């Protein structure tokens, strides 16, 4: 049986725990098997990338990482 969450892609949520506590953002993706969500502008990590077609020079990019779904609450409105 599939797990159902009340939080869906595109919902406005507020981070209620962790380093980004108090920030609000839009859910970019829901990962139900891992019980995680990716929130726009929260839990940013620097990731090293090799030079490629997409990133000509390589270097570092800022990437939003998944956080546990229990650390976010849906914002009404």
N, C-alpha and C positions, 0 to 999 in steps of 0.2 A: 504494500500500500504506500502510495506517495505521501510525503510530508507536505502539509499545506501551511503557508505562512500568511499573516495578515498584511505583511509588507510586500509590495509588488514593485516592479521596475517603473520608474517615473514618479513614485511617491515622494513627498517632502518628508524628511525625517530629521530628528534632532539626536545628536550623539549624547548619551547619558552616562557613559563611562569611558575611561581611557585618556590618552594624551589630548585628544581633540574634544574633550567634554565641553558641551555648550554650543558647539558649532551646529549649523543646520545645512542641509544639502539635499540634492536629488539622488535617488537610488539609480545607479547606472546598470547594475546587474545583481541578480540574486543567485546564489549558489546553494541550492537546497540540500544536496548530498553532504556538503561540508558545514551547513548551518551558518553561512556567511553571506554578507552583502558588500558591495562596493559602492561607496558614497562619494559623490563628486566633491573634490576639494578637501577630503579628509584622509588621514593616514597616508601621507605622501612619503615615498621612499625614493632615494636616489639610486638609479640602476645604471650600471656600466654597460654600454653597448659597443659592439664592434662596428667598424665602417661597413656600410651596405648600401643598397639602392635607396632605402628609405632614409637612413642617417649617413650622409656622405662622409662626414669627418669622424663619426663615432663619438666617444666621450660619455657624458652622463646625461640621463633624462630623468625627469620627475614622473613617478608612476604611482597611481592610487592603488593601495593594497587592500585585500579583503579584510573585513572585521567581523566579529561574531554578531549574529543577528540580535542577540540579547542586549547588546550595547547601544542599540538604537531604538527610538520610539517614534511612532508616526505622529506628524504634526497636522492638526486639522486646519483646513483652509488654504 
